[in-house]
Amino acid sequence: MWLIAVLPFALQAIVIGLDEGVFHIKRGLPFWERIGHPLDTLSVLICMLYVLLVPYSPTALKLYIGLAIFSTLFVTKDEFVHKEHCPGSEQWLHALLFILHPITLTVAGLIWPVVQGAPVAPWLAGWLDNPEQLTLFLRMQALAMSCFLIYQIVFWNFVWKGTAKKL
């Protein structure tokens, strides 16, 4: 059953891959996106690292919820300008990402006490039934996010030499 927890993350990765590989490459990114997108990724990575590194407690959970809400709202910051730079199909992908974002952060928050052996409701323990695999998954997710963050910074600010186009 624990594999169900991986689905929102997999969907999010596919949609981000399409956004990056189809739309960003095609139109290029203006300066504000070359800075803003890595900051978006960083806000999610902070949440993931928090779940991996901070011992679970009711107080820590409240702080995580605050970080997750901040990240969920923060990633929407560019949409006011995207309407001028992005075609409708790219905006639709963004809408999917905005739906998946709080779902993935919620699932990470649900996995957190399970992987740390904290007491959880029976329905949660039954659903997230493989703490070792979930721990490995969270670590791999944090590694993938870190690699994507480095790619975003290096490729878009040091490698890419094009000019952003409105589509």
TIZA-751825 format. One record per residue (C-alpha): x, z, y; residue in one letter; residue number from 1. Coordinates in Angstrom, 3 decimals, padded with zeros to 6 digits. Layout:
N
{r {X Z Y} 'A' NUM},
...
end
This chain:
167
{r {000.000 000.000 000.000} 'M' 1},
{r {002.879 000.659 002.394} 'W' 2},
{r {003.469 -003.092 002.739} 'L' 3},
{r {000.260 -003.297 004.774} 'I' 4},
{r {002.125 -001.375 007.496} 'A' 5},
{r {004.626 -004.228 007.735} 'V' 6},
{r {001.999 -006.895 008.504} 'L' 7},
{r {001.574 -006.291 012.251} 'P' 8},
{r {005.354 -006.333 012.700} 'F' 9},
{r {005.629 -009.592 010.731} 'A' 10},
{r {002.850 -011.199 012.764} 'L' 11},
{r {004.466 -010.036 015.985} 'Q' 12},
{r {007.817 -011.522 014.923} 'A' 13},
{r {006.176 -014.863 014.092} 'I' 14},
{r {004.347 -015.026 017.432} 'V' 15},
{r {007.457 -014.011 019.405} 'I' 16},
{r {009.427 -016.632 017.482} 'G' 17},
{r {006.902 -019.315 018.428} 'L' 18},
{r {006.864 -018.183 022.057} 'D' 19},
{r {010.635 -018.212 022.244} 'E' 20},
{r {011.381 -021.204 020.035} 'G' 21},
{r {008.655 -023.527 021.304} 'V' 22},
{r {007.716 -022.565 024.843} 'F' 23},
{r {010.710 -020.765 026.343} 'H' 24},
{r {013.193 -023.345 025.098} 'I' 25},
{r {010.958 -026.200 026.293} 'K' 26},
{r {010.337 -024.907 029.825} 'R' 27},
{r {013.348 -022.666 030.340} 'G' 28},
{r {013.052 -019.247 031.903} 'L' 29},
{r {013.181 -018.494 035.616} 'P' 30},
{r {015.368 -015.592 036.706} 'F' 31},
{r {012.554 -013.014 036.699} 'W' 32},
{r {011.817 -013.771 033.017} 'E' 33},
{r {015.505 -013.762 032.062} 'R' 34},
{r {015.578 -010.179 033.331} 'I' 35},
{r {012.016 -009.117 032.471} 'G' 36},
{r {011.885 -010.212 028.842} 'H' 37},
{r {014.923 -008.162 027.766} 'P' 38},
{r {013.388 -005.183 029.577} 'L' 39},
{r {010.190 -005.721 027.563} 'D' 40},
{r {012.204 -005.731 024.350} 'T' 41},
{r {014.089 -002.629 025.471} 'L' 42},
{r {010.831 -000.753 026.068} 'S' 43},
{r {009.785 -001.446 022.460} 'V' 44},
{r {013.240 -000.677 021.093} 'L' 45},
{r {013.202 002.707 022.823} 'I' 46},
{r {009.959 003.521 021.012} 'C' 47},
{r {011.438 002.446 017.688} 'M' 48},
{r {014.655 004.407 018.186} 'L' 49},
{r {012.629 007.438 019.236} 'Y' 50},
{r {010.732 007.341 015.923} 'V' 51},
{r {014.000 006.978 014.013} 'L' 52},
{r {016.060 009.592 015.854} 'L' 53},
{r {013.719 012.302 017.147} 'V' 54},
{r {012.395 014.910 014.713} 'P' 55},
{r {008.631 014.700 014.403} 'Y' 56},
{r {006.635 017.463 016.095} 'S' 57},
{r {003.355 017.641 018.003} 'P' 58},
{r {005.300 017.771 021.287} 'T' 59},
{r {007.513 014.836 020.301} 'A' 60},
{r {004.370 012.899 019.318} 'L' 61},
{r {002.918 013.371 022.804} 'K' 62},
{r {006.102 011.988 024.362} 'L' 63},
{r {006.045 009.051 021.926} 'Y' 64},
{r {002.456 008.277 022.882} 'I' 65},
{r {003.564 008.233 026.533} 'G' 66},
{r {006.447 005.872 025.728} 'L' 67},
{r {004.142 003.605 023.709} 'A' 68},
{r {001.546 003.464 026.488} 'I' 69},
{r {004.254 002.714 029.048} 'F' 70},
{r {005.670 -000.087 026.875} 'S' 71},
{r {002.218 -001.550 026.209} 'T' 72},
{r {001.443 -001.710 029.920} 'L' 73},
{r {004.968 -002.755 030.924} 'F' 74},
{r {004.972 -005.919 028.799} 'V' 75},
{r {001.952 -007.234 030.727} 'T' 76},
{r {003.826 -007.202 034.057} 'K' 77},
{r {004.626 -010.931 034.077} 'D' 78},
{r {001.176 -012.293 033.343} 'E' 79},
{r {000.307 -012.654 037.015} 'F' 80},
{r {003.081 -015.224 037.382} 'V' 81},
{r {002.881 -016.716 033.889} 'H' 82},
{r {-000.361 -018.419 034.850} 'K' 83},
{r {001.677 -020.635 037.199} 'E' 84},
{r {004.519 -021.362 034.760} 'H' 85},
{r {002.969 -021.431 031.293} 'C' 86},
{r {000.476 -023.714 029.577} 'P' 87},
{r {-002.697 -022.201 028.141} 'G' 88},
{r {-001.312 -022.276 024.602} 'S' 89},
{r {001.622 -020.081 025.615} 'E' 90},
{r {-000.721 -017.702 027.428} 'Q' 91},
{r {-002.781 -017.504 024.233} 'W' 92},
{r {000.356 -016.461 022.313} 'L' 93},
{r {000.937 -013.810 024.971} 'H' 94},
{r {-002.611 -012.552 024.411} 'A' 95},
{r {-001.855 -012.233 020.687} 'L' 96},
{r {001.306 -010.308 021.517} 'L' 97},
{r {-000.659 -007.974 023.792} 'F' 98},
{r {-003.021 -007.264 020.882} 'I' 99},
{r {-000.198 -006.730 018.370} 'L' 100},
{r {001.972 -004.597 020.673} 'H' 101},
{r {-000.078 -001.372 020.574} 'P' 102},
{r {-000.903 -001.946 016.898} 'I' 103},
{r {002.781 -002.071 015.907} 'T' 104},
{r {003.596 000.966 018.043} 'L' 105},
{r {000.671 002.859 016.499} 'T' 106},
{r {001.813 001.963 012.988} 'V' 107},
{r {005.369 003.080 013.822} 'A' 108},
{r {003.896 006.354 015.075} 'G' 109},
{r {001.947 006.771 011.829} 'L' 110},
{r {005.029 006.042 009.716} 'I' 111},
{r {007.143 008.551 011.652} 'W' 112},
{r {005.875 011.851 010.150} 'P' 113},
{r {005.714 010.305 006.678} 'V' 114},
{r {009.387 009.279 006.656} 'V' 115},
{r {010.403 012.688 007.962} 'Q' 116},
{r {008.414 014.573 005.328} 'G' 117},
{r {006.096 016.225 007.851} 'A' 118},
{r {002.649 017.213 006.602} 'P' 119},
{r {000.156 014.363 007.075} 'V' 120},
{r {-003.462 013.748 006.207} 'A' 121},
{r {-003.991 012.688 002.582} 'P' 122},
{r {-005.350 009.269 003.599} 'W' 123},
{r {-002.135 008.607 005.502} 'L' 124},
{r {000.136 009.826 002.707} 'A' 125},
{r {-001.783 007.669 000.237} 'G' 126},
{r {-001.509 004.575 002.405} 'W' 127},
{r {002.125 005.023 003.476} 'L' 128},
{r {003.299 005.930 -000.004} 'D' 129},
{r {006.968 004.926 000.029} 'N' 130},
{r {008.969 006.902 002.622} 'P' 131},
{r {012.323 005.453 001.516} 'E' 132},
{r {011.198 001.855 001.986} 'Q' 133},
{r {009.468 002.703 005.256} 'L' 134},
{r {012.648 004.317 006.580} 'T' 135},
{r {014.623 001.204 005.648} 'L' 136},
{r {011.947 -000.953 007.265} 'F' 137},
{r {012.077 000.999 010.547} 'L' 138},
{r {015.870 000.744 010.586} 'R' 139},
{r {015.759 -002.991 009.937} 'M' 140},
{r {013.108 -003.390 012.625} 'Q' 141},
{r {015.293 -001.535 015.143} 'A' 142},
{r {018.273 -003.699 014.146} 'L' 143},
{r {016.233 -006.898 014.530} 'A' 144},
{r {014.980 -005.758 017.944} 'M' 145},
{r {018.537 -004.931 019.021} 'S' 146},
{r {019.753 -008.372 017.941} 'C' 147},
{r {016.865 -010.050 019.757} 'F' 148},
{r {017.627 -008.024 022.904} 'L' 149},
{r {021.285 -009.097 022.794} 'I' 150},
{r {020.226 -012.714 022.213} 'Y' 151},
{r {017.825 -012.591 025.182} 'Q' 152},
{r {020.487 -011.239 027.497} 'I' 153},
{r {023.360 -013.451 026.351} 'V' 154},
{r {021.553 -016.747 025.742} 'F' 155},
{r {019.306 -016.793 028.784} 'W' 156},
{r {021.802 -015.358 031.276} 'N' 157},
{r {025.150 -016.711 030.077} 'F' 158},
{r {024.662 -019.632 027.663} 'V' 159},
{r {021.572 -021.510 028.898} 'W' 160},
{r {022.411 -023.784 031.810} 'K' 161},
{r {019.077 -025.565 032.332} 'G' 162},
{r {016.510 -025.332 035.091} 'T' 163},
{r {013.142 -023.699 034.506} 'A' 164},
{r {010.188 -026.081 034.623} 'K' 165},
{r {006.518 -025.420 035.170} 'K' 166},
{r {004.499 -026.781 032.250} 'L' 167},
end
